[in-house]
Amino acid sequence: MNTNRILKLLKNPLRIDELKRFFPETSKRELLAALDELVSSGQIVKNKKNRYAISSHFGCISGKFLSTSRDFSFVEQDNKTNEKDIYIPAGASGGAWHGDYVLVKLTRQRTFRGRTRGQEGEVIKVLKRAATEITGSIRKQGKSFILVPDSHKYPTMLVPKAHISTAKVGDRVAAKIMFYGERRVLPQASVTKVFGKNGDMQASIAAILHENGITIPFSDEVLSEAKSFGDKIPPDSINGRKDLRDELIFTIDGDDAQDFDDAVSLEKLENGNLLLGVHIADVSHYVTTGSPLDHEAFYRGTSVYYPGHVVPMLPFELSAGLCSLRPDEDRLAFSVFMELEPNGRKIKSNFYKSVIRSKARMTYHNVNLILNNDKEMCEKYAFLVDKAKDMAALADTLHKRRLARGALELDIPEPEILTDGKGEPVSLSYREREQAERMIEEFMLIANESVAEFMEHNNYPSVYRVHENPDPQKLRVFAQFARPFGHKIDASKPNDTHQFQLVLDAVKNDPKQKALPTLLLRSLARARYCEENLGHYGLQAKYYLHFTSPIRRYPDLITHRMLTRALENDTFTANDIMSVENAASQSTTRELAADSAERTIDRLYIAAYMEQFLGEVFDAEVSGVQAFGVFVTLANSAEGLVRVESLPGYYEYDEEKMQLLGKNGVKLTIGTPIKVRLIRADRLSGQIDFTPALEQEKPCQH
């Protein structure tokens, strides 16, 4: 059936008999099936008079239901012609749960003090359920067991005794939803997994990982295959490879890194140019298409990192063993050699399957000491001091060249949480990014671009890392916020990224503007994986993909396979294109899940660290503004909420300017300094709450 034609015909209501006239060769049963499918998707609506029409004709829209943990909710529209979400008042949710795909009947315009604040609506149908399993804790209510979800966005559920499994009161569990409830009848769930006692942070972490589909143990089949390779590269695997074992190649990683999947080299050529080598672990030699390891890596998509832990994409026998470019051990690699002019312009790239022998396991810390002429470190690594300094000079040149073409340097600091031997957080600060970190970043970026350019120019299938142009409306909001700081942003020219970089540069010299990079980031699209080369907006790169981390990212592994096939002049088939499409979709999904889990777990550790400071006063800065309060961030990176009811006096929320305006003249907006007292730090939920403190109170120094 031609559903597009049906939708065009249904701009005005029609009965099925009337519609059938336009499809004389189609049976009434087939037409009904097509209409039922369109009704189920929310694209059309059937009214009480048995007339069908597109949803908008009946004042309906479809979208994603968003709970707020309060009585009211919102629906995020599919069709963004109306930029604001639909407000759903108490009692109008139609039994929808957070994340559900719903059909909404628009009821009236919302106004506040004479200003339109968007549409109000009522959920008339749940089109598709989002949640099929919920995590929470088991409690007793009278003689019944109930599940209290971890998220306040979900309702309490009844757990029948026959479905309690081995769970006991107080346990943290996962439960499958059997019945979503109706009117006064509670939803029902069946326990599928028990994580441990509620109140234990490890049980909370296990629940978060499970909720995001992140599996820790590997199957016996996968482990058996990983172990079958041994701990030494097979002698015959060297045949046909470029032998680089005598070259000065070394790795540079963080102090606590366990897997080393990239190494670097640099050589000065007789013509005055530089030959930069980026050598990546050849994971594809071991993880072959269709193998148990491959299926597991595809399912996981990425490694997941949280304080003191890693859930690897590949078993440790490979990720920290045979594939890791450990010093003084022969390793199989995929090498990219780029000839660069002294000004950083790339002349050409060459790609080789290679065998290397890293000469040192360097850390960012030690390389930074060398670059700062630390005598002890320079003596210890005398054989690579000159090379490291040449590399730093080249990286600086590449960095300037990248900024000149319009690449954005957001440079938003990330929290760094250190733990002790028991897994307890002992330190909280912002992660330092110094010269060595930036150097490796530049080398990996140009290697990724070089591979992407080769694959695109030759029309070979590959998984690209794409970053599309930002939404103009979001840029207008950013421009409005940046204007009081003296920045004139033309939101109609998103490709003029230099105007945004001028704002980012100004932040470095004015602490009052340090919220601007985060606001700009929120205005940009999210990077994703795609089988098409759509370019990378943030990097201002025509060609970009991920090649440099196949130990921990599945798209890189696929790129290695496709590049190998290309260098061997293999013929690509429709199956190759399909595998690339599937890898792009799955990898994007798994990356989102990993990011969500990492952020949520980090919040638990941050809250656990802050427990020791309950009642203390801190200097903070507003980092987010909502109608219900302001989020504030401390100097150590901890973020929490100051609820609007705790603020002295009456405040009104201005959504467009992202600020709370007090009747006393106080204006709270992003970047506003504020003194706060810590009143709650919950390591089980990650929730941190503050109240305003008196200006004269002395702040805590931690």
N, C-alpha and C positions, 0 to 999 in steps of 0.2 A: 504493500500500500504506500502511496505517495502522501506521507503525513504532512509535508509542507503545503501541498495543495489543500488538504483538509483544513489546516489552520487558516489559510487564506479565505476559504469559503465560510469559515465559522467566525468571521469578524462580526457577523450578525447572527442571531440565534436561528437554528434550524432543527427540525425533528429529523429522525433518522430516515424516514421515508422521503423527506424533501432532499436530504443529502444524497440519498441513494441514486437520485436521478442523474447526478454528476458522475456516477461510477456504475454505468449499466453493466459492465462485464464483471463486476465484483459482487460476490454473494453478500446477503445481508449479514450472515454470520461473520464473514471476514471483516466487514465494515464495523460491526459491533466490537470485534476484538481490537481493532485499531483505535476505536473511540475509547474503549475501556483503558487501553494503555496510555492514551493521552490524558485521560482523567486521572489515572494513577500517578502520572508524572506532574500533575498540577498545571499543565498547559491549557487544558480546557475544563469547563465546569458544566455539569448537567443540572438544570433547575427542576423545580417541583412540577413543571409543566412538560417535563421530558424534552426540553429543548437544550441543545448543546451550543456553546459559544466559547470563544477564547476567554480566559480567566478575567482579563482586564475589563471585558464588556460587563461582567457582573460585579465589578469593583473588587476583584480578588487579585492577590499576588501570591507567589510561592517564595519560600526562602528558608533559611536556617533559624531554628528557634534557639534563643540565647537566654538562659536563666540568669538571674542576678543574685540568688540566695535571699532575695527579698520577695514581697508579694507580687511585684510587677516584673515583666520580662520584655524582651525585644525580639524582633525577627529581622534578620539580615537579608535583604532582598536579593533575588537572582538578578533582576533587572535594576541596574543602578541609575536609572533616569532620575529617581528620587534619591538623593545622596544620604538622607537620614534613615536610620533603622526604624521599623514600625514599632511603636510603643504598645505593649499588651498589658492592660491593667489587670489587677487581681480578679480572679474568677473568670478570665477570658482565655485561659491557656488551652482549653479543649483537651486536656489530658496529655499535652505535649511535654516531653522531657528535653533537657539541655542537649543540643546538637541535632535534634530531630528535624527532618525536612517536612515542612508544613504548608498548608494552604490557609491564607488569612483573608478575611473579609474586612475591607477598610470601613471604619465606622464614622470617624469625624476627624477634623483638624485639631491638633493640640495647640493651644495658645497659652502664653504666659505674659501678663501685663501688656496685652495688645499685640504681642509679637508671635508669629507662627513658629511653633517648635516641632513641626513635622506631623506625621499621621498617627492616628490611633487605630487599632484593629482588634479583631477577635479571631482566634484560631478555630476554623470550622472543620479541619480534617488533618490528621497526621498521615502524610504521604509515605514516609519511610522512617523507621526507627533507627537511631544512630547507636544507642547503647544496647548491647546484648549481654554484657557482663559488667559488674560493678565491684569495686573494692570497698571494704568498710570493716566495721567491727561488730561482733555479735554481742547483743545485750538481751536481758530478760525483761519482759513486760508482762506482769502477771504470770500466767502459766505458759506464755508463748515466747518464742525466740524471735528477735527482730534483728535486722541488719541496718545499722546506721552508716550510710555512705561516707566515705572520706570527704567528698565534696558536698557542700551544703546546697549545691545546685540540683541534687537528686533527692527524691523523697525516701522516707524510711520504708523498709520492706519487711513483710512477714516471711519468716523461714520456717516452713512446716518441719516437725520433728523428723519425718522420713527423709528430709533433705538437708539435715544439719551436718552430715558426714562425721568427721572426727573432731569438729570444732567445739570449743567450750566457750562459755561466757567470758568475754574479754579478749578473745582471739581476733587477730587481723586476718581477713579472708578475702577471697574472690568468690563471687556468686553469679550464676547465670540467671537472667531474668526469665521467669516462667509466665508471669502475668503482670501487665502494666497498670492494673488497677482501674476502677471506675467509680465515680461518685464517692460513696463512703467506704468502699471496699479497698483495703490496702493492696498494693502490688505484692507479688510473691517471688521469692528467689530460692535457688538451690546452691548450696556451697560446693564449689569445684576445687578450691585450693586453700590450704591453711598456711599462713606465713609465720605465725608465732604470736606471742602475747602482745596485745595492743599496749603501747607504752614503750616498747622496745624499738629503737631507731632502726635497727637492722630489719625488723619486720616491716617497718614503714618503707624502707628502701626496696625491699623485695616486692612489696605491693606496687610501688611506683614502676618498677621495671616490668612487672607482669602486666600492668595496665597499659603500658606502651608496647607490649609484644616483644619484650627484650628477654631472650633466653640466656641463662648463664652456662649450664653444662652442655657439652657436646655429646652427641650420640656415640655409642661404642663403634659404630661403623665409620663415622667421621674421624674419631680419634685413631682408629686402627689404620686408616689410610695415611693420616698425618705422620704416624710413627713409622710407617713402612719405608719412608725415605731415608731414615737414619739421621745422623748428625753431620755427615760429610757429603759434599757434592759428588755425584757419580763421575768417575774419570772420563767416561765417554761423552758426558754432557759438555765438555770443553770444546769438542771438535766443531770447527767452523765458526767459533766465536773469536772476537777481537780480544787478544790477551793483554790486559792492562795491569797485570799483577805487579809489575815493577814501577808503575807510575805513582807519583805522590798524590794519592787519593785518600780523603779522610771524611769522617762524619762529624756533624755538629748538631747536637740535640740538647734538650733540657736535662738537668741533673738527674731527674727521676725517670727518664725515658727507658723503656725496656725493649722497644723494637726500633731498629734503625733502618728505615727503608730508603734513605737518600744519602748520597755522598757527593763530594764536589772535587774538582781539580781545575787548575788554571795554568796555561802555558803561553809564553810570549813567542809569537811567530817572527820569522825573519823579515816579513814585510811590514812589521810594526803593529800588526793586529794582535788581538788576544783570542785564544781558543779556550772557551769556557766549557768544561765538562760537567754534566749532571748525570749521576749514575744511580739508577733506581733498581731496587731488588726485583729480580725477574720471577715474580710470584707465579706468572702464567705457565712457567715451566713445570711447576708442581701441581697447580690447581687447574686441571684441564676441563674442557667443556663437558658437561653432563655427568661429571664425577660426583660422589657424595660430598666432597669438599666444596665443589662448585655450587651444588644445590644449597648447601648450608650458608655459604658466603652470600649467595643471591638473596636468601631469606633474611639474613641479618642486615645486609646492605652496608653496614658501617660498624666500626668499633665504638663503644660507648665509654666515656671517661667520667668518673666522679672522684672526689677527694680520696686519694690513696688506693684507688681501684680502677681496673679496666675490665670491661666485658668485651673480649676481642672478637673480631670478625672471623679470624682463623685460629685454630688451636695454637697454644704456646709453642708446641714443637716446631711450628713453622714461623709464627709471628715473632717470637723472641729467640728462635733457634735457627733453623736452616735458611730462612729467608732474610733474617736480620743481618745487616752488613757489619758484623762484629770485627773488631781489629785483629789483624794477624791471622785471619782465616779466609780461605778461598771462598768466594761467593759468586753465584751467577747474577748478572745484572743486565739491565737495558740502558744503554748509554746514549745520551744526546750531546753532540758536540756542536757548539755554536761559535762561528768565527765572527768577532765583533771588532769594529773600528775603535780607535781610542775614544771617540765621542759616544760610543755605545750603540751605534747603528749596526744592525745585524746584516752580515753579508750572505751567509748561508748556514744551513743546518744539516747535520748528518746523523743517522741513527744506526746503532749497532747492537746486536746481541753480544755481550761481553762477559769476561771473567775478571774480577777485581780482587784485590787484597788490601783492605783499608789499613792505612799506616797508623791511625790513631782514632780513639773514640773521644772527640773533643766535646766540651760542653759550652753552652752560650756564655756561661760565667767565665770560664777560663779563656775563651777567645776574646771576650771583652777586656779581660786583664791584659792580654797580649797587645791588643790594639791601644791600650792605655799605657803601654811600655812598662808593665809590671816586671821588675828584674827577675824575680824567682820564677815566674811563669815563662818568661822569655828564655831563660836558661834551660828549663825543663823541656820545652818544645822548640829548641833552637832550629831544628830541621824544617819547621814550617812557618816560622815567624814572618819571613819576607813574603811568603806565599799568602798568608792570612791578610797581611797589610795590602798587598796588591788586590786581593779579592775585595776588601773593604772599599778600596778606591773605585774599583769597577762597579760595585753595587751602588755606590753613591752616584756615579754617572748614570747608571740605568734608572735609578730612582728619579733623578732630575729630568731625564728624558721622558719618563712615564708621566710625570706631573705636567710637563710641557704639552703633551698631547691631550691633556684634559682629565686624566685619571683623578679620582677623588681619594683623598687621604683622611678618612674619618677618624682613625686612631682613637677609638673609644676604649678606655681602660676596662680590663676584665678583672673580676675578683680572683684572688689566689688564696686558697684555703689549705693550710698545712695541718696534718694530723700526726698524732703520736702512734706508738706501737699498738695501742688498744683501739685505734680508729677514732679517737676523740679529737675534735678540732682544737688546735693550740695557737693558731695564728691566722689572722684575717687582714688582708691588705689588697692593694691593686697590683696586678702583675706588671713587672717591669719589662719594657721592650726596648732593648738597647741596640747598639750597632750590629752585633753578631746576629741577633734575631732578624733584624731588617735585611741584613746581607743574604741570609738563607732565603728569606721571603722573596727577594728580588730574583735570585737565581731560579727558584722554583717557578715563579711567574713566567719568566722568559722561556723556560723549558716547556711549560704547559702551552704557551702561545705558539711555540715553534712546531710542536706536534699537531696542534689544532690547525695551523695554517697548512701543513703538509697534507693532512687528511682532507680538508675542505677543498684545496686546490685540485686534488686528484679524485675528488668525489667518492672517497671511501666512506663506508658507514662508520659512525662513531657516536659516542655519547658526549655531547657538548655541555659545558657549564655555561648557562645563559643567564643574563640579567637584563630584563627588558626595561624600557623607558618608564619613568615614574608617572603616576596619575597626576594630571595637571591640577586637579582640585586640591590634592594633598600638597602639591608644591605651592599653591596659592596660600594655603594655611601657614606653611612654613615661611613664606615671604612676608606675610602679615606679622608673624611673630618676630622676624628678624629686623623689621623696619625700625622699631624704637631704638635699636642698637646702631642705627645709621647705615644699614645695608639695604640697597635697592636691588631687589631680586625681580627679574622678569620671568614669571612663571610660565609664560607662553613660549619661552625658549629653553626647554629642558636640555637640549643638546649643547647649550653654552654652559658647560660644567665649570668653566673658569670662574664664573660669578659665584658658584657655590664654594669653590676652593678658597676664594678671597675671604669668605665668611669663616671657613675652617682655620685659615691662617690667623685671623684676628683673635680667635679663641685663645691661642697660645700666649697672647700678651694681655688678655683681659679675663680674669677668673669669672667675672660677672656673666660672660657669654658662654661658659663651658657647657651649658645645656643645649646649645645649638647643634652640635654634631649628632646628639641623640635624636633631636627633633628632625634633622635632615634624614637620618637613617629610617625613621618611621615613615617618612614621605616616599621612600624608594620602594620599588618592588622587591620581592624576595627572590634571591638567586635560586635556580632549580636546574635539574638535568633534563636534557632534551635531545632527541635524535636529529634535530635541525640546528644549524649554526645560526643563531639569532644575535650573536655578538654579546658583549658584556659591558653594560652601561657604566657601572662603577669603575671599572678598569679602563674604560674607553678603548677596549680591545675588539678588533674585528673578528678575531679568532681566539677562542679560549676553551679549554677542557681541563679535566683532571687526569694527570699521568703520573704524578710524583709520589703517590701514597697507596700503592696496591695492597699493602699489608692490612690497611685499615679502611679502605674505601672500595666498594665493588665497581663503580664506574671506571676507576683507574685500571683495574684488572681487565675489564672489557676493552679499554683503549689499548692496553698492551697486546691483547690477542689480535685486535684488528690491525694494529701497526705491524705486528709480526707477519700476518697474512699479506699485507700490502707489500712489505719488503721482499717477500717470497713470490710476489707476482701471482698470488692465488686469485681465482675468480670468485667474486662475492655473489651470493644468492639471496633470494627473498627471505630465506631462513635467517641469514645474517642480519638483514634489516629488521626483521621481527625481533631477534634477540636483543638488538640495540634499543629498540623501542621499549621492550619489556624491562630492560635494565634501567633505562632512564626513568620510567614511571615508578618502578619498585624502589630505586635508590632515592628518589625525591621523597617518597612516602616514609622510608626508613630513616632518612635524615631528619625529617620533621619529628618523628617519634623520639629519636635519640636526643635531639635538642630539647624537646619537652621534658624528657626524663632527667637530663643533666641539669637543666635549670631548676626543676622541682627539687631534686636531691640536694643541689647546692644550697637551696633555701633552708633545708632541714639543718645542714651543717652550720650555716650562718646563724640560724636561730639558736642552735646548741651552743655555739661559741658565745653568743650574746647573753645567755642565761646568767652568767656570772656578774653581769652589770645591771641587773634589775634595780630600779630606783635611782640609777645614776643619771646625770644630766649631760647632754652632748650638744655640741655645735653641729647643725645639720643644714641641708639645703633642699628646697622643694624640687622634686624630680618628676612629679606627675600631679595632675589636678583633676578631680572628679567632683560630681555633685555631692558625694558622701564624705569627702575629705581630701587631704593632700598626702601624697607619698613623699617621704623625705629620705635622703641618703646621707650617711655619715662619712667621715673622712676615710674610714676603714672599708668602705663599700657596702656595709649593711644598710638595707632599705626596709622601711616600715611605714605604717599608716598612722596619720593623725586624723581622727574622725572629726567631722565638722561640728558635731555636738560638743566636743571638748574645747573648741575654740571660743575665746571670750567674745560675747556679743553675737550679733546676727550676721550671717554671710550669705551672699547670693552668688550662684554659679553662672559664669559667663562662658558658655561652651565655645563660642567662636574665638574668643581671646585666650581660652584655656586658663582661666583664673577665677579665684574666689574673691569677691569684693565685700569687705566688711563695712557695716554702717559707721564704724569708728574711723573709716578712711584707710584702713589697712588693706593692702592688695597682696594676695598670695598667688604667685605665678611661678612657672618653672625658673629655677635659679635664685629664688628669694631665700636669703639666709633666715634661719629660724632656730631658736634654742628649744630643745625637747628633752623630756624625761622618759626613760624606758619603763613601760609598765607591763609588758608581756613579751616573752620570747618562747615560743612553743616548738620544740624540736620534733614533734609528731606531725604538725601541720605546716611548719615553716613560717607561721604567722608571727610577725613582730609588730607591736603597737606602741605608739608614743602618745604623750600628751604635751601641750605647750608648757615650757618652764619659764620662770621669771628671768628677765634679761640679766639681772645682777647675780644669778646663781652661777657658781663656778663649774665649768664643764669637766667631765671625765677626760683624762688624757689618753685613753686606750682607743 
